[in-house]
């Protein structure tokens, strides 16, 4: 990430992604501009070739505030090429700030002192590198309600806590230190970029939740919000496997993520395909968890066969499918054990 003379560096780089957000983007941009701070900030925005009026709206704002806005308006859609990683690929290389704030074009900020509060906390508490805060949820029917999507666990500050419990951070609430020098190769494969980014950032310190409600997350408007249970959970499990690949030396994080992968397999064994299992096995540690989880599933089905004779046919069929899948996985994934 770009660094310049300290006298020329904005304290915060606001990174915003837009695509067909013409109904919402003004609210997002106005939320940035209303920030009252004792430091300069920049707005680094990437529009992914919107087919509506989003790019024109961004141009209007950039023309009025050329010293603040740093727009990149694509003429060809990039997500369709790369699948994800839009901020790290197109926004992060352009940022100049000591801190990075995230807000997509369909979310918005509500507190004019949001950035000041978050920067003040991190500046005064150097052991922390990331902070986030409470949000309101804007439901598809227009109702604005308290956050019903996430309930942040207690003791949610250390990197291993983040790995163990998962991501409870809404993107429009986060601000973190600009500490990532380079992204590991496995990052560019991840389907869940924000979780991976926060894991990399917390290599350098702790994270904390502030209790102020300072932004609004629009529920149901993004791709992630509308996915069904299996695809969403597989994407998360695959992201965990890729993080393990890049952080194998961090045993606490690896063990926490391996356990989450194991729980995913036990929950979705009837949905997962051999191809998905092959994709999931990024390291020998993950391979071992997959192997042991399938063994556990088969043993459980054996137990059920003994206990539930009335369901004998269904259980035999299920066991047959799992055993077949297990043999396929063993043959295709493990060349040697």
Order of alpha helices (4+ residues) and beta strands (2+ residues): beta-alpha-beta-alpha-beta-alpha-beta-beta-alpha-beta-beta-alpha-beta-alpha-beta-alpha-alpha-alpha-alpha-alpha
